[in-house]
Amino acid sequence: MHDEFKTQALVRLKKRYPDAAILVHPESPQSIVGMADAVGSTSQLIRAAKTLPHRQLIVATDRGIFYKMQQAVPEKELLEAPTAGEGATCRSCAHCPWMAMNGLKAIAEGLEQGGAAHEIQVDAALCEGALLPLNRMLDFAATLRA
């Protein structure tokens, strides 16, 4: 989902709201991350929303964060970062259907049941390619804790 954020559309939105801070999830494209005032996980972006002095925030992550973020900073205006621009399809909306499947009940069931029911098999070639972004994400998270 995060790779759906579009650089040129974000540049145009930033021109419309020049005083807005840009908050970005680290899995977004590098061009988007490079424009960010804050990069981090959901909780880190909410913390940034609280601490940044900006009254307007352009948020480039799953829109599921908006409710919790708006509760944390009701005095600020939240702007959804553009995805595929005009005429965007549902595929390119800022919503990750896979993350939406995660809930307390599903997590509890997975922890209680364990085993093959919740195991995911990944082709070795795909696994090798997936290690690079996973390691980058873990390395990035480690730098934030340091």
MARSEMAR-931688 format. One record per residue (C-alpha): residue in three letters; x, y, z. Coordinates in steps of 0.02 Angstrom, whole numbers, padded with zeros to 5 digits, always signed. Layout:
% MARSEMAR-931688
alaXYZ...
This chain:
% MARSEMAR-931688
met+00000+00000+00000his+00137+00124+00046asp+00213+00118-00128glu+00053+00194-00197phe+00097+00368-00134lys+00141+00477-00283thr+00282+00603-00277gln+00221+00733-00401ala+00047+00736-00324leu+00127+00760-00153val+00232+00904-00220arg+00072+00987-00284leu-00016+00961-00116lys+00134+01033-00024lys+00125+01187-00136arg-00058+01208-00088tyr-00014+01188+00097pro+00165+01255+00110asp+00161+01264+00300ala+00105+01083+00321ala+00221+00951+00391ile+00234+00787+00296leu+00224+00628+00401val+00276+00468+00310his+00282+00282+00343pro+00458+00213+00308glu+00392+00087+00180ser+00342+00229+00063pro+00446+00262-00093gln+00613+00347-00060ser+00555+00502-00153ile+00412+00520-00028val+00521+00481+00123gly+00643+00613+00062met+00508+00747+00074ala+00457+00700+00251asp+00469+00805+00407ala+00444+00645+00508val+00463+00462+00462gly+00407+00320+00573ser+00284+00188+00627thr+00104+00228+00669ser+00143+00270+00850gln+00295+00372+00800leu+00192+00472+00674ile+00060+00508+00806arg+00197+00566+00925ala+00268+00677+00786ala+00095+00750+00756lys+00090+00799+00939thr+00264+00875+00945leu+00278+00962+00777pro+00220+01143+00782his+00132+01134+00614arg-00058+01161+00613gln-00079+01057+00455leu-00010+00882+00430ile+00002+00786+00267val-00003+00602+00316ala+00069+00469+00200thr+00021+00303+00278asp-00133+00194+00295arg-00282+00306+00325gly-00331+00197+00472ile-00214+00307+00575phe-00320+00462+00547tyr-00450+00430+00684lys-00320+00400+00819met-00211+00543+00759gln-00358+00663+00754gln-00399+00615+00933ala-00219+00653+00983val-00215+00822+00893pro-00394+00885+00872glu-00331+01062+00842lys-00233+01010+00687glu-00293+00981+00509leu-00247+00811+00438leu-00226+00796+00250glu-00217+00627+00165ala-00064+00609+00053pro-00111+00579-00129thr-00101+00404-00199ala-00140+00381-00384gly-00205+00558-00408glu-00364+00603-00499gly-00479+00455-00530ala-00386+00341-00411thr-00451+00164-00402cys-00487+00078-00237arg-00324-00018-00260ser-00229+00143-00241cys-00321+00217-00094ala-00222+00240+00067his-00293+00082+00143cys-00206-00085+00164pro-00333-00228+00163trp-00204-00347+00236met-00172-00237+00387ala-00360-00217+00408met-00371-00406+00434asn-00265-00390+00591gly-00369-00369+00747leu-00357-00420+00928lys-00466-00573+00899ala-00362-00635+00751ile-00198-00604+00842ala-00261-00694+00999glu-00318-00843+00895gly-00150-00850+00807leu-00056-00847+00971glu-00171-00976+01052gln-00177-01096+00904gly-00004-01073+00832gly+00057-01207+00714ala+00026-01233+00530ala-00143-01145+00528his-00054-00978+00538glu+00107-01023+00449ile+00144-00942+00282gln+00250-01032+00152val+00351-00917+00039asp+00446-00969-00118ala+00635-00962-00089ala+00664-00837-00231leu+00530-00722-00162cys+00600-00742+00013glu+00773-00689-00045gly+00703-00531-00127ala+00596-00491+00024leu+00743-00494+00144leu+00814-00329+00082pro+00663-00220+00126leu+00630-00317+00286asn+00809-00292+00344arg+00801-00108+00296met+00642-00088+00399leu+00720-00175+00549asp+00880-00071+00533phe+00777+00088+00522ala+00676+00039+00676ala+00837+00004+00771thr+00903+00178+00732leu+00745+00254+00804arg+00767+00160+00968ala+00950+00208+00985
